[in-house]
Amino acid sequence: MAHNIEEHHNIYGLPHEKRFEFLGGIEDCECDTVLFIGCSAYKHPEIVLAAIKILQIGGISFRLLREEEWKKQLEAVRRTT
């Protein structure tokens, strides 16, 4: 798992550059709320879209944790192995 995260930036070994394609043009803001999507976006984009919808309905401005996200996952995996 750590190898996939280091090499592909996700646990599934899927292309990192395609990770957010299903989101279209969601704009990030300079705000205090960050949405951590995690690797589930590859397999279950409907969960991510539902979370985004909840934030939008609630009027909460947010940004996606993008490039820096995979590093946090790798740190977590290393701590548990």
C-alpha positions in Angstrom: 0.0 0.0 0.0 2.8 2.5 0.9 4.4 1.8 -2.5 1.2 2.7 -4.4 0.9 5.9 -2.4 4.5 6.8 -3.0 4.4 5.9 -6.7 0.9 6.8 -7.7 -0.3 9.0 -4.8 -3.2 6.7 -4.0 -3.7 3.2 -2.5 -5.2 1.8 -5.7 -2.2 2.5 -8.0 -4.5 4.5 -10.4 -3.3 7.6 -12.3 -3.1 10.5 -9.9 -3.6 13.2 -12.5 -7.1 11.8 -13.2 -8.1 11.9 -9.5 -10.4 15.0 -9.7 -11.7 14.8 -13.3 -15.2 13.8 -12.2 -15.5 17.1 -10.3 -15.4 19.3 -13.3 -14.6 22.9 -12.5 -15.0 23.2 -8.8 -13.2 26.3 -7.7 -11.1 26.5 -4.5 -11.3 29.4 -2.2 -9.1 30.9 0.5 -11.2 29.6 3.4 -10.9 27.7 6.6 -12.9 24.6 5.6 -11.0 21.9 3.8 -12.5 18.8 2.2 -10.3 15.8 2.5 -11.4 13.4 -0.3 -9.0 10.6 0.2 -8.6 7.6 -2.2 -12.3 6.8 -2.1 -12.8 9.3 -4.9 -11.5 6.8 -7.4 -14.0 4.1 -6.4 -16.9 6.0 -4.9 -17.1 9.5 -6.5 -20.8 9.7 -5.4 -19.7 10.0 -1.8 -17.5 13.0 -2.6 -20.3 14.6 -4.7 -22.7 14.1 -1.8 -20.3 15.7 0.7 -19.8 18.7 -1.7 -23.6 19.1 -2.0 -24.0 19.1 1.8 -21.4 21.8 2.1 -22.9 23.9 -0.7 -26.5 23.6 0.7 -25.1 24.6 4.1 -23.5 27.7 2.6 -20.1 26.6 3.7 -17.2 27.7 1.5 -14.5 25.1 1.2 -11.4 24.1 -0.7 -10.2 20.6 -1.7 -7.1 19.3 -0.3 -5.4 18.4 -3.5 -1.7 17.8 -4.1 -0.8 17.8 -0.4 -3.4 15.1 0.4 -1.4 12.0 -0.6 1.5 12.9 1.6 -0.8 12.8 4.7 -2.1 9.4 3.6 1.4 8.1 3.3 2.3 9.4 6.8 -0.7 7.6 8.2 0.1 4.3 6.5 3.7 4.4 7.7 2.6 5.0 11.3 0.3 2.0 11.2 2.7 -0.5 9.6 
